[in-house]
């Protein structure tokens, strides 16, 4: 487990890899935050990334295996965690099954397909839209719905999946900016001159001084140093005022 000190942060990003007992990775395993009803699947390498809040519960499952359940501790200190998860095989005893061709005709197949329920039915119901006519008009034969522009816009901005992606993008942005910044200014210099002891404090310094990834990529190193020096006094005063607060 790789951890970093974190202050005032409720969300944790977990990067996991799922294996079986033979040590083989499991693509297509389902990783779900069952506390908030959203999740993802492992990729071809058995890897997944998911954001959880403290006290949320992670469930990793796959057909033929017993589920793995992990509850994020309330007092957990960290921003990123890496987990290696091994799923145990689960033996299923099925009743005798009779296999027969169905449907017998194309007409029966067409009727079953048109009336088939999809996972998107709940979304449509929550949106208070006409169910059957709407689904038949926008149904994708390969599965799912082809929602028109306005609905896609609403989903991309207000769905749980969209919020999760935004949180992940923000975390990745801060990590990338901090890594590029530390390549120019050593961590020891930041500790001595700016009293930045943690990664959170480095992020706060970058935001306070208005240093972006574009600044680092476009300008010369002396420009970044000059920008830091210009806000050094203000940064120290800001920290002193925070320390003086009860």
VENZIWO-V115210 format. One record per helix or strand of 2 or more residues. SS is the DSSP state (H for helix, E for strand). FROM is the first residue (numbers start at 0). TO is the last residue. If there is no record, write none. Layout:
SS | FROM | TO
SS | FROM | TO
//
This chain:
E | 10 | 18
E | 29 | 32
E | 37 | 40
E | 46 | 52
E | 56 | 60
E | 67 | 70
E | 79 | 85
H | 105 | 113
H | 119 | 125
H | 130 | 137
H | 148 | 157
H | 159 | 183
H | 186 | 193
H | 198 | 208
H | 212 | 217
H | 220 | 243
//
